[in-house]
Amino acid sequence: MACSQEVHAHYGDKFTRTDACLYFIRGALFETFRKSLREKENAHEM
């Protein structure tokens, strides 16, 4: 996983698997939130 390697390079050895999971979940939630907002905006324009 290139993503976890980048995160590890940024945070160093203190970055644990739990941190990676939380980081990934937060990113996924943010993407879902952004998509739902965009869909609401598109529906509003129709």
N, CA, C and O atoms as a DFTB+ gen file, in Angstrom:
184 C
 N C O
     1  1       0.833      -1.202       0.000
     2  2       0.000       0.000       0.000
     3  2       0.866       1.251       0.000
     4  3       1.550       1.542       0.981
     5  1       0.835       1.972      -1.080
     6  2       1.652       3.180      -1.189
     7  2       1.176       4.237      -0.202
     8  3       1.978       5.007       0.328
     9  1      -0.125       4.272       0.040
    10  2      -0.691       5.283       0.940
    11  2      -0.116       5.151       2.344
    12  3       0.300       6.142       2.944
    13  1      -0.093       3.931       2.865
    14  2       0.415       3.735       4.226
    15  2       1.899       4.041       4.286
    16  3       2.392       4.502       5.315
    17  1       2.626       3.791       3.190
    18  2       4.054       4.103       3.168
    19  2       4.258       5.613       3.244
    20  3       5.148       6.083       3.952
    21  1       3.445       6.368       2.524
    22  2       3.550       7.827       2.563
    23  2       3.243       8.342       3.963
    24  3       3.933       9.222       4.477
    25  1       2.216       7.792       4.566
    26  2       1.841       8.192       5.920
    27  2       2.962       7.853       6.883
    28  3       3.292       8.645       7.766
    29  1       3.549       6.675       6.715
    30  2       4.638       6.246       7.598
    31  2       5.837       7.165       7.441
    32  3       6.500       7.505       8.422
    33  1       6.118       7.568       6.201
    34  2       7.241       8.466       5.956
    35  2       6.985       9.814       6.614
    36  3       7.915      10.484       7.062
    37  1       5.714      10.206       6.670
    38  2       5.369      11.512       7.236
    39  2       5.403      11.494       8.756
    40  3       5.886      12.435       9.385
    41  1       4.887      10.414       9.347
    42  2       4.757      10.364      10.804
    43  2       5.878       9.599      11.494
    44  3       6.060       9.736      12.703
    45  1       6.643       8.785      10.739
    46  2       7.721       8.027      11.358
    47  2       7.232       6.744      11.999
    48  3       6.125       6.283      11.720
    49  1       8.069       6.163      12.868
    50  2       7.770       4.857      13.451
    51  2       6.624       4.902      14.455
    52  3       6.066       3.859      14.794
    53  1       6.263       6.088      14.935
    54  2       5.190       6.179      15.926
    55  2       3.832       5.856      15.313
    56  3       2.864       5.599      16.029
    57  1       3.767       5.870      13.987
    58  2       2.498       5.611      13.305
    59  2       2.177       4.122      13.363
    60  3       2.920       3.309      12.813
    61  1       1.091       3.758      14.017
    62  2       0.752       2.347      14.203
    63  2      -0.338       1.911      13.237
    64  3      -0.880       2.722      12.485
    65  1      -0.653       0.619      13.265
    66  2      -1.704       0.082      12.401
    67  2      -3.057       0.695      12.756
    68  3      -3.882       0.932      11.873
    69  1      -3.285       0.952      14.035
    70  2      -4.545       1.575      14.454
    71  2      -4.664       2.971      13.864
    72  3      -5.728       3.367      13.387
    73  1      -3.557       3.717      13.900
    74  2      -3.564       5.055      13.314
    75  2      -3.903       4.976      11.830
    76  3      -4.676       5.783      11.313
    77  1      -3.313       3.991      11.152
    78  2      -3.561       3.829       9.720
    79  2      -5.034       3.542       9.470
    80  3      -5.623       4.081       8.533
    81  1      -5.631       2.697      10.303
    82  2      -7.055       2.371      10.154
    83  2      -7.914       3.614      10.356
    84  3      -8.818       3.883       9.565
    85  1      -7.633       4.364      11.408
    86  2      -8.401       5.578      11.678
    87  2      -8.230       6.582      10.547
    88  3      -9.187       7.232      10.125
    89  1      -6.996       6.698      10.062
    90  2      -6.692       7.624       8.972
    91  2      -7.495       7.245       7.734
    92  3      -8.084       8.101       7.073
    93  1      -7.509       5.931       7.426
    94  2      -8.225       5.446       6.250
    95  2      -9.730       5.652       6.400
    96  3     -10.395       6.102       5.467
    97  1     -10.264       5.320       7.580
    98  2     -11.703       5.465       7.824
    99  2     -12.120       6.927       7.709
   100  3     -13.147       7.245       7.110
   101  1     -11.307       7.819       8.293
   102  2     -11.627       9.246       8.234
   103  2     -11.630       9.715       6.783
   104  3     -12.501      10.487       6.381
   105  1     -10.661       9.255       5.996
   106  2     -10.600       9.627       4.584
   107  2     -11.815       9.115       3.820
   108  3     -12.385       9.827       2.993
   109  1     -12.206       7.869       4.106
   110  2     -13.353       7.279       3.420
   111  2     -14.635       8.019       3.789
   112  3     -15.470       8.293       2.927
   113  1     -14.788       8.340       5.068
   114  2     -15.973       9.083       5.507
   115  2     -16.017      10.454       4.847
   116  3     -17.077      10.911       4.418
   117  1     -14.864      11.107       4.769
   118  2     -14.800      12.435       4.163
   119  2     -15.189      12.363       2.691
   120  3     -15.927      13.217       2.201
   121  1     -14.693      11.340       1.980
   122  2     -15.037      11.183       0.562
   123  2     -16.536      10.950       0.398
   124  3     -17.164      11.542      -0.479
   125  1     -17.109      10.094       1.238
   126  2     -18.544       9.814       1.165
   127  2     -19.344      11.081       1.431
   128  3     -20.326      11.364       0.744
   129  1     -18.916      11.838       2.434
   130  2     -19.587      13.085       2.785
   131  2     -19.528      14.065       1.617
   132  3     -20.528      14.702       1.287
   133  1     -18.347      14.185       0.987
   134  2     -18.185      15.100      -0.138
   135  2     -19.074      14.698      -1.301
   136  3     -19.694      15.549      -1.939
   137  1     -19.137      13.386      -1.582
   138  2     -19.955      12.918      -2.703
   139  2     -21.427      13.199      -2.446
   140  3     -22.143      13.622      -3.353
   141  1     -21.887      12.968      -1.220
   142  2     -23.295      13.195      -0.913
   143  2     -23.624      14.682      -1.016
   144  3     -24.708      15.050      -1.472
   145  1     -22.695      15.535      -0.597
   146  2     -22.913      16.973      -0.728
   147  2     -23.019      17.358      -2.198
   148  3     -23.889      18.141      -2.578
   149  1     -22.132      16.806      -3.024
   150  2     -22.132      17.130      -4.444
   151  2     -23.427      16.663      -5.089
   152  3     -23.980      17.356      -5.942
   153  1     -23.921      15.479      -4.684
   154  2     -25.167      14.969      -5.247
   155  2     -26.335      15.863      -4.860
   156  3     -27.232      16.102      -5.668
   157  1     -26.325      16.356      -3.630
   158  2     -27.397      17.254      -3.193
   159  2     -27.369      18.545      -4.006
   160  3     -28.417      19.063      -4.391
   161  1     -26.172      19.061      -4.266
   162  2     -26.048      20.283      -5.061
   163  2     -26.565      20.048      -6.475
   164  3     -27.281      20.885      -7.025
   165  1     -26.199      18.902      -7.068
   166  2     -26.640      18.586      -8.425
   167  2     -28.155      18.420      -8.473
   168  3     -28.792      18.865      -9.428
   169  1     -28.737      17.792      -7.467
   170  2     -30.184      17.599      -7.424
   171  2     -30.878      18.954      -7.274
   172  3     -31.966      19.163      -7.809
   173  1     -30.248      19.858      -6.554
   174  2     -30.819      21.183      -6.328
   175  2     -30.868      21.968      -7.632
   176  3     -31.797      22.744      -7.856
   177  1     -29.868      21.769      -8.495
   178  2     -29.810      22.521      -9.750
   179  2     -30.878      22.074     -10.730
   180  3     -31.299      22.862     -11.577
   181  1     -31.333      20.811     -10.635
   182  2     -32.264      20.273     -11.628
   183  2     -33.590      20.982     -11.626
   184  3     -34.474      20.638     -12.410
